[in-house]
Amino acid sequence: MAKMDLRTYSDSNFVVKIIVGNGRDIKEFKAHSTTLRSRSLYFQRALSERWNNKEHAASDELEIFKLTECIQDHLTKKHSSWLFFNFVVSLDFVCHHNHFRKLYDFVLNFTCRNPYLLFNSIDLLLLDKVTMICLLERDDLEFEERDIWDYLIKWGITNSKKLLDQNISNWFDEDITNWSDDQFSALKETISQCIPLIRYCHIPKSYIDE
């Protein structure tokens, strides 16, 4: 969600505060109205009295696409460090809103080229299912398939409420030979949409036998 807060200095010159995000995951940007008007036709219209004239609403909306293109360029060029510092937030956002194509490609391409930054981090467990599926669908994820499988299982256990209720929350610390059929079924249910995306032909037979 984004909203604008206008801090007036005069009738035509003021600071625009743009707040992006929800809850605690927010980022605040400030810009002077003069700068915004000079660089965006949308803001020329939005920051004028025409905003209140419903006759111009449709034409203003047509400029939103251009505005989002500019915002995506600004984020990828000027705030890439913030995007990667807030890796999970960025990934979840672009995977749920892939119509922001420039931002989507930027974040996903970086992730696929540097998968260890995510998969070796505890933040991996915070990804939602849509984002995990989005990653597994990529053909350019530079990561061993057997490692992807291991991390998928770990993610599945952590994100399975049924398993967590039974205090099984860490793949590496639990002896799965002690699991019940219900526990395996719960894990299967959690990762069911992800299983078909694993490229089993790329997993060594010796690893499967283990």
N, C-alpha and C positions, 0 to 999 in steps of 0.2 A: 504494500500500500504506500502511496505517496501523497503528501499534502504540502501546501505552500502556506507560509506565514509571512505576511507583508508588514515590514517595519517601516513606517512612513517617515521620511525626512522632509519631503515637500510634496506637492500635488503630483509631480511627475518623476521624482527621484527618490528611490527607497531601496532598502535591502530586502531581497527575497530569500527566505529560509526554506529550503526544500528538505523534507524529512522522508526518508525511504526506509521501509521495513515494517515489522510488527513486533510488539512486545519489547523484549530486551535487545532483539536483533535489529537495531536501527542505525542508520548513518545519516548525519546531518551535513548538508552543503549550504553555503551562503554565497550569494552573488548579487551584484548591484543591478538594479533594474535597467540602467543604461546599457550595461554590458550585454544583458540578456536580449534586449531589444535589438541591439546592433548585430547580433549573431543568429537570431532566430525569428523568422516571420511569425511563428506561432506565438512567441512571447510579445512580439509587437502588438498582436491582436489581444492576447490574453491579459496583458497589463495595461490595457486601455479601457475606456468606458464602453467600448464595443462588446466587452465580455458580458455586460448586463443586457445586451440587446439580443433577444432570442432569434431575431431574423438572421443573425450571423453565426448561430451556434453550429450549423452544419459545416460551414466553411472553416470554422475554427477547428472542428474535429478532424478535418482532412489533413491538418498540419501536425496532428499528433504523431503520425508515422514518421515524419521528418524529424520531429523532436526526439522520439525514441532512438532513431538512428544516431543522432548527435550524442545522446546520453550514453549509448553503448560504446561509441568511439571514445568518449571522454573517460569512461570507466576502464576500458582496456588499455588506454594509453597513459592515463594519469594516475589511476588508482589500482593498478594490477596487484601491488603488494597487499592492499586491503582485501582484494578478492581472494588471494591465496592464504592470507593470514586467517581469514574466515572461510576455510575450505569447504566445510560441510554446508554452511549456509549458502555459499555460492553454487555448489553442485546441486543442492536440493532446489534452489531457485531456477536455475537454467533447465533442469530436467523436467520441472513442472511447467515451465514457460518457454518451451523451445522455439516459440515464434520470435523471441529475441535472438535471431540467428547469429548475429555477430558475437554476442556475449556467450551464447551456447557453444559455438565453435571454439572460441578462445579458451574457455574454462575446460571443456572436454578434451581438446587437443593437448593442453598442458597436462592434464591428468593422465592421459594415455601415454604421453612421453615420459612422465615421471610418476609411475604408479606406486613406487615404494613410499613416496611421501604420504600417500593415503593408506595403502594396505598395511604398512608397518606402524600405523598410528592407531591409537585407541579411538580416534575420531571415526574410523571406518564403521564402528559399531553403532554410530549415531545416524548413519544414513537411513532414509526410509526406503521402502520397497521399490517405489517408482524409480528412485535414483540408482539403486543397485541393478535393477533391470536395464536401465539406460546404459550403465557401464558395461554390463555383460554382453549387450548387443553390439558393442564396438568391435570391429575387426582389427583395429590398430592398437589395442591395449598391449603394451610391451611388458608382458608378465607371463610367467610359466603357467600353463593351464592347471597343473596339479596344485600350484600355490593358490590360484584363484579358487579352486575347489575347497581347499583347506580353509581359506578365509571366508568363503561363503558359508561353510558349516559353522564356523565361529560366529559369524554375523547372524545366522539363523537361530542358533541357540540363544544368543543374547536378546534377540528380538522376538522370541517365542514366549508369550505370556504363560502358556501351559508349562513350559520347561522351567521358566523362572519360578513359578509357583512351587515347583518341586526342588528348588535350590540347586538346579544344574545350570550354572551360568558361565562356566569357563571350559571350553573344549579341551584345553591342554592339562587341566588338573583333574578331570573326571575320567574314571574307567568306564568306557561305554559298554563294556561287557556286562555291566550291572544294570543297564537300562532295561526298562520294561517295554513291551510292544507299544503301549500307549505313548511312551516318551518318544520313540522313533516316529510314531505316527504324527505326533505334534510337530516334530522337526520337519518332517516331510511336508506337512501342511503349510508351514511357514515359508519354505523355499520352493514350493511346487512350481511357481511361475518362473523361477530361476533355473531349475534343473535342465529344461530343454535347451538352455542357452550355453551350457557347458560343452566344450568341444572334446568329447571323451577320446576321440582318435588321437589327440595330442598329448594324452596322459600315458606315460610309459606303463607297459603291462606289469613290470616288476613292482611299480608303485601300487597298482591296483591289487596285486596279489598280497601285498602287505596288509 
